[in-house]
Amino acid sequence: MLPLSTYWVHNLSPFLIRFTETVGIRYYGLAYLAGFAGAWLLLRSYEKRGLTRLTAEQTGDLMTALVIGVLAGGRVGYFLFYQPAALLASPLSIFSVWDGGMASHGGFLGVALALAWSCAKFRLPWRHLADLIASTASVGILFGRLANFINGELWGKVSMVPWAVIFPASAPTGTPDALIPPRHPSQLYAAVLEGFLLLALAQWLLWRTSWLQRAPGRLTGVYLLGYAVMRAIGEVYREPDAGLILGLSRGTFYSIFMVFAGLALCLIPGRPLPDPTGGPAPKS
């Protein structure tokens, strides 16, 4: 066990540029911008390489729907899944975005609504659009988890591993750093598991397999299963930020539903798509 004085004390500012005590350019906001920009660039690359019939204009419309879905779903989901009492006590607090509070599972639900709208507008198979979205989703998760670490929030459980971090916000205000136990930097674990590894897997499946055309929906199914597993692993090291459900952290519990959805997409085959260049559907 290392002495507490050897552990790094988290002292990062949540602001890139600060104008007042509460107003400025925050890394968390920049993380969302980077995530959306990265997803847009990937979708454009798919269109240019002929992997989809989405046009540049449709890609822009899809990204607009996704931005609204992620932001609205993440915010509403945070209160519904983690702070329902706070929402009932003060419904207008849902608009207090400067106080933070976003839920990734709520973001997924928002994405599902954006997917439904986009399918109706573009008249494209929902499994195909779901695969495109799933292949880009972890870009935003990666940047978001890094921003969580910079903000010093969603810290992990107490640990004495050499890379543990002392998060001053994890203790009552005024507690000397020397008395605050170090914790797992679970935000960085999540960035690697839910962000980098899942993004690499999704991109490999999209570019190295024929699933996008021959088995639409399967990539999304694998992604949902992968997210549930990675989230559950990360929750082992993360300090629960809300009450448990059936003995499970809420992040793990809500991921169970993603397992069911992922299995359904993997086990129930989708119809192969016509070749994006206009040829017949590929043979399975």
PAZA-42589 format. One record per residue (C-alpha): residue number from 0; x, y, z. Coordinates in steps of 0.02 Angstrom, whole numbers, plus 32768, in hexadecimal, padded with zeros to 4 digits. Example, Ala and Ser with C-alpha at 12.3 -4.5 7.8 and 13.67 -1.06 7.14 Angstrom:
% residues 2
R    k     x     y     z
R    0  8267  7F1F  8186
R    1  82AC  7FCB  8165
END
This chain:
% residues 284
R    k     x     y     z
R    0  8000  8000  8000
R    1  8044  80AA  7FD0
R    2  8039  813D  8049
R    3  7FAC  81B6  801F
R    4  8028  8241  7FFD
R    5  8067  81E4  7F62
R    6  7FBF  81E3  7F09
R    7  7F94  8268  7E8B
R    8  7F10  82E4  7EC5
R    9  7E94  830F  7E3D
R   10  7E9F  83CA  7E20
R   11  7E67  83DD  7D6B
R   12  7DF5  846D  7D3D
R   13  7D54  8442  7CE0
R   14  7D6F  84E0  7C77
R   15  7DDE  84F7  7BE2
R   16  7DB9  85B2  7BEC
R   17  7D60  85FE  7C81
R   18  7D02  86A3  7C79
R   19  7CAB  86A2  7D22
R   20  7C99  8628  7DB2
R   21  7C18  85C1  7D53
R   22  7C26  85FC  7C9F
R   23  7CAA  85C8  7C23
R   24  7CDC  8548  7BA1
R   25  7CD2  84A0  7BF8
R   26  7D2B  8401  7BC5
R   27  7C87  83A3  7BDA
R   28  7C34  840C  7B54
R   29  7CCC  83FA  7AE4
R   30  7CC3  833E  7AFC
R   31  7C13  833C  7AB4
R   32  7C4A  83A8  7A22
R   33  7CDE  8334  7A00
R   34  7C6E  829B  7A0B
R   35  7BEF  82DF  7991
R   36  7C77  831C  791B
R   37  7CCC  8273  791E
R   38  7C28  8218  78FC
R   39  7C02  828D  786A
R   40  7CAE  8270  781D
R   41  7C98  81B4  7829
R   42  7BEA  81BB  77DB
R   43  7C2D  8226  774E
R   44  7CB9  81A9  7730
R   45  7C38  811D  7721
R   46  7BD8  8182  76A1
R   47  7C73  81A9  763C
R   48  7CAB  80F3  763D
R   49  7C01  80B6  7602
R   50  7BD2  8059  76A1
R   51  7B29  80AF  76AD
R   52  7AAD  810A  7640
R   53  7AA4  819B  76B9
R   54  7AC9  823D  765E
R   55  7B2E  82CB  76A8
R   56  7A8D  832A  76CB
R   57  7A3E  8293  771F
R   58  7ADA  8279  7787
R   59  7AC8  832B  77C5
R   60  7A11  8310  77F0
R   61  7A3B  826D  7849
R   62  7AC2  82C4  78B0
R   63  7A47  834E  78E1
R   64  79CC  82CB  791D
R   65  7A55  8270  797C
R   66  7A91  830F  79D1
R   67  79E1  8334  7A0E
R   68  79C3  827F  7A40
R   69  7A66  826D  7AA0
R   70  7A57  8312  7AFD
R   71  799E  8305  7B25
R   72  79A2  824B  7B49
R   73  7A3D  8256  7BB4
R   74  79F6  82E4  7C1B
R   75  7948  829B  7C34
R   76  7992  81EF  7C52
R   77  7A03  8231  7CDC
R   78  796E  826D  7D41
R   79  78FF  81D8  7D1A
R   80  7983  8154  7D3B
R   81  79EC  81A5  7DC4
R   82  7993  823C  7E10
R   83  78D6  8224  7DFF
R   84  78B6  8273  7EAA
R   85  7915  8310  7E77
R   86  78AD  831E  7DD9
R   87  780B  8310  7E3A
R   88  7844  838F  7EBA
R   89  787F  840C  7E37
R   90  7849  83E3  7D84
R   91  78A0  847D  7D3F
R   92  7948  843B  7D7C
R   93  794E  83D3  7CDF
R   94  797E  8473  7C84
R   95  7A0D  849A  7CFC
R   96  7A8E  844E  7C88
R   97  7B1B  84B0  7CDA
R   98  7B06  8440  7D73
R   99  7B31  83A6  7D0A
R  100  7AD4  8303  7D02
R  101  7ACD  8294  7C68
R  102  7AA9  81DA  7C5B
R  103  7AF3  816F  7BD1
R  104  7A5E  80F7  7BD4
R  105  79EA  818B  7BBE
R  106  7A56  81C1  7B2C
R  107  7A3D  8116  7ADD
R  108  7980  812B  7AEB
R  109  798F  81D6  7A9A
R  110  79F3  8189  7A0E
R  111  796B  8107  79F5
R  112  78EB  8191  79DE
R  113  795F  81EB  7965
R  114  7972  8147  7907
R  115  78B6  8131  78F8
R  116  78A1  81E2  78B5
R  117  7930  81CD  7839
R  118  78ED  8128  77F6
R  119  7844  8177  77D3
R  120  7894  820F  7780
R  121  7917  81B6  7715
R  122  78B2  8117  76F5
R  123  7949  80AC  771C
R  124  7949  8008  7781
R  125  7958  802D  783A
R  126  79D7  7FA2  7854
R  127  7A4B  7FF1  77D6
R  128  7A41  809D  7827
R  129  7A55  804D  78D2
R  130  7AF7  7FFB  789A
R  131  7B39  80A0  785A
R  132  7B10  80F7  78FD
R  133  7B53  806A  796A
R  134  7BF9  806D  790E
R  135  7C12  8124  7941
R  136  7BC2  812A  79ED
R  137  7C5F  8107  7A52
R  138  7CB6  81A1  7A0D
R  139  7C48  820C  7A7B
R  140  7C55  8194  7B0E
R  141  7D12  8199  7B05
R  142  7D1B  8256  7B0D
R  143  7C8E  825E  7B8C
R  144  7CE6  81EA  7C07
R  145  7D87  824C  7BF5
R  146  7D24  82E8  7C1F
R  147  7CDC  8290  7CB7
R  148  7D8E  8275  7CF4
R  149  7DBE  832A  7CD5
R  150  7D23  8360  7D36
R  151  7D53  82EE  7DC7
R  152  7CA7  829A  7DC7
R  153  7C69  81E7  7DC0
R  154  7D03  81AD  7E1F
R  155  7D29  80F9  7E4A
R  156  7D2B  8096  7EEA
R  157  7DB1  80AB  7F6D
R  158  7E51  8053  7F38
R  159  7F0A  8050  7F5F
R  160  7F45  8020  7EB1
R  161  7FDD  8087  7E7B
R  162  7F78  80E7  7DF7
R  163  7EE9  8116  7E6E
R  164  7EB8  81CD  7E78
R  165  7E82  823B  7F09
R  166  7DE2  8293  7ED6
R  167  7DC3  8325  7F4F
R  168  7D0B  832C  7F1B
R  169  7CF3  827B  7F5E
R  170  7D06  82B9  8011
R  171  7CA8  833D  8075
R  172  7CDB  83EF  804C
R  173  7D73  8426  80AE
R  174  7DBA  8378  80C9
R  175  7E79  837E  80BE
R  176  7EBD  8321  8027
R  177  7F28  82B7  809A
R  178  7E89  826E  80E7
R  179  7E2F  8246  8044
R  180  7E43  8191  800C
R  181  7E7B  8175  7F57
R  182  7E04  8128  7EDC
R  183  7E03  80CC  7E37
R  184  7E01  8146  7DA4
R  185  7D69  80E9  7D64
R  186  7D45  8172  7CE5
R  187  7DE4  8142  7C89
R  188  7DB8  808A  7C94
R  189  7D11  80B3  7C42
R  190  7D67  811C  7BBD
R  191  7DCF  8086  7B8B
R  192  7D47  8001  7B9C
R  193  7CAA  805A  7B60
R  194  7D05  80D3  7AF0
R  195  7DA6  809A  7A9E
R  196  7D8F  7FDD  7A9E
R  197  7CD9  7FE0  7A66
R  198  7D00  8060  79E0
R  199  7D8E  7FF4  799F
R  200  7D1D  7F5A  799E
R  201  7C8E  7FB3  7945
R  202  7D02  7FFB  78C1
R  203  7D54  7F52  78A4
R  204  7CAA  7EFF  788D
R  205  7C70  7F88  7816
R  206  7D0B  7F89  77A7
R  207  7D46  7ED4  77B3
R  208  7CA2  7E74  77AA
R  209  7C0E  7E77  7733
R  210  7B91  7E8A  77C2
R  211  7B5D  7F39  7791
R  212  7B12  7EF5  76EF
R  213  7AF6  7E3C  770E
R  214  7ABE  7E3C  77C4
R  215  7A7A  7EE9  77EF
R  216  7A5D  7EFE  78A8
R  217  7AE0  7E81  78DF
R  218  7B65  7F06  78F9
R  219  7AEB  7F68  7966
R  220  7AC3  7ECA  79C8
R  221  7B7A  7EA5  79E9
R  222  7B97  7F59  7A19
R  223  7B09  7F58  7A98
R  224  7B48  7EB5  7AE2
R  225  7BF8  7EFA  7AE7
R  226  7BC0  7F9A  7B3B
R  227  7B60  7F3A  7BC0
R  228  7BF8  7ECE  7BE6
R  229  7C73  7F5F  7BE8
R  230  7BFE  7FC9  7C53
R  231  7BE8  7F3B  7CCF
R  232  7CA5  7F24  7CDC
R  233  7CBD  7FDE  7CF9
R  234  7C34  7FE2  7D7D
R  235  7C9A  7F68  7DE6
R  236  7D17  7FF5  7E05
R  237  7CA0  8089  7E05
R  238  7C51  80D0  7EA2
R  239  7B93  80C3  7E8B
R  240  7B49  8172  7E76
R  241  7A97  8139  7E9F
R  242  7A40  80B0  7F01
R  243  7A55  7FFC  7ECA
R  244  79CD  7F9A  7E70
R  245  79C3  7EE1  7E9A
R  246  7A72  7EEF  7EE1
R  247  7AB7  7F33  7E3E
R  248  7AF5  7FE1  7E16
R  249  7A7D  803E  7DA8
R  250  7AF8  8040  7D19
R  251  7B02  7F82  7D1E
R  252  7A46  7F6B  7D37
R  253  7A15  7FD9  7CA3
R  254  7A96  7F7F  7C37
R  255  7A35  7EDD  7C4C
R  256  79B1  7F21  7BD6
R  257  7A39  7F45  7B57
R  258  7A6B  7E8E  7B61
R  259  79BA  7E58  7B31
R  260  79B5  7ED5  7AA1
R  261  7A61  7EA0  7A65
R  262  7A36  7DE7  7A6A
R  263  7996  7E06  7A09
R  264  79F3  7E62  797F
R  265  7A78  7DDB  7975
R  266  7A01  7D47  7975
R  267  7976  7D8D  7907
R  268  79C3  7DA4  785A
R  269  79A3  7E3F  77F4
R  270  7984  7E3F  773A
R  271  7A22  7E5C  76D2
R  272  7A27  7F09  7685
R  273  7A35  7F32  75CD
R  274  7AE3  7F60  7596
R  275  7AFA  801C  75B9
R  276  7B37  8033  7506
R  277  7A8E  7FFA  74C7
R  278  7AB1  7F42  74A7
R  279  7A4F  7EAE  74EB
R  280  7A54  7E7C  75A1
R  281  7AF0  7E18  75CD
R  282  7ADB  7D5F  75E9
R  283  7AF1  7D26  769C
END
